[in-house]
Amino acid sequence: MLTRRDILKSLGIAPAALPFLGNLSSLAANASVAKEIKKRLVIVFTPDGVVKEKFWPLKNDSFFSDPSSTEQDALPPILTPFKDLQDQLLLVKGVHNKIRGDGDGHMRGIGCLLTGIELFPGNIQGGSHTPAGWASGKSIDQEICGHLQKGITTATRFGSLEFGALVPNKANTWTRMVYAGPNKPITPIDDPYQMFKKLYGKTKDRENLKSILDEIHGDLAKLASHLPAEDRRILEEHADMVRKFERELQTSHENESHPVPTLEEGIVEQNEQMPKISRMQTELLVSALQADFTRVATLQYTNSVGQARMSWLGIQEKQHDLSHKPNSDIDAQEKLTKINAWYASEIAHLAHRLAETPEPGGDGCMLDHTTILWTNELGEGNSHSHLDIPWAFVGSGLGFKTGRMMSAGGKPHNQLLLSIAHAMGLSDLDRFGNPDFCSDGPLTGLS
């Protein structure tokens, strides 16, 4: 079998073409790579809790079996964007974040969400609670990343990728959910231009939009003539996706030629561009997964205490401010429902993009081999509750039984994190985060 080293050396292919070759089975290091069934995990975070009665279905076990049903109560209002994906949807209710210690509810919510362990003492003051620092352990995505990177057939160019959408340009406990280890937060990249540069290794910003494909077109054509038909198709699809995104960058550049207004301190820059940034990041994420740049990714919308103004929904108030309104405030509850339904629609769009993309070198579509986990730092915003935190899984990558809601009966979320790790191949992992919440092992009933 040809190796990447052999064919690149023999054909004189430029290093700039390397990002396009990672998922071509005929250039794999050994034959087992081509037969491997990939598993991918994408964790999506949205802030400030949910309106519980508009998120959780009234019954467990299964949703309506007919996705084409016109019945309006098949899924609650926040989840209606998943109507045609409900057979791929698993909701897990009754999973609580039981981590205590320093920090306010929001800080412990996001900082302990994926780490399952306490925050260090620190000097970041929040609310009326004690100050705190960073998390004292690594996050589950990084635990999984480390495991995959040790394997010959599972290691990827990037162990993980951290996407963002309007994450504030400040480093504190409210803005970070991914940790490489104790006191080691990882900053998400919320600028699509920077993410494009990271993925394709070329300066690509608003002033320099010359196509990377123009420079390596000849090399890719030369390479394609030496590949089997399936790998030629994958190479062409990847190049087409990159070209499409470059056009999106050019359009964005043209639309942003007006002077940038000065914003008051604390307001997220380019708030009105959030829908555009979300879709651009989605395309980059799908492209990265399709090219097998990574099998573990996170997408963080704003931050804990997120204050986006979703004017495109006709809402002028800040999200966090709305989340503090009492449940009796019907107007606020309706607006929060619309906000979370918009987040759901963006996640559903990501799922649809994966569902319409054939699995490279394999069977079915990419959603068959990918699980999207949508979660939140709070169960409810106004009470800062860590009970019934939303856990919504979309896709078949982890092998969980979908098309239903299950009740976990008040289990600590460490057990759910263990279950995710086991499903991604870490079967020997017997505890994660605070060991006091791991004695019962992985959560049962998911498969």
NORTA-V391043 format. One line per field, one symbol per residue. ss: DSSP state (H for helix, E for strand, L for the rest). Layout:
ss = ???
This chain:
ss = LLLHHHHHHHHLLLHHHHHHLLLLHHHLLLLHHHHLLLLEEEEEELLLLLLHHHHLLLLLLLLLLLLLLLLLLLLLHHHHHHHHHHHHEEEEEEEELLLLLLLLHHHHHHHLLLLLLLELLLLELLLLLLLELLELLLLHHHHHHHHHHLLLLLLLLLLLEEEEELLLLLLLHHHLLLELLLLLELLLELLHHHHHHHHHLLLLLLLLLLLHHHHHHHHHHHHHLLLLHHHHHHHHHHHHHHHHHHHHHHHHHHHLLLLLLLLLLLLLLLHHHHHHHHHHHHHHHHHHHHLLLLLEEEEEELLLLLLLELHHHLLLLEHHHHHLLLLLLHHHHHHHHHHHHHHHHHHHHHHHHHHLLELLLLLLEHHHHEEEEEELLLLELLLLELLLLLEEEELLLLLLLLLEEEEEEEEEHHHHHHHHHHHLLLLLLLLLLLHHHLLLLLLLLLL
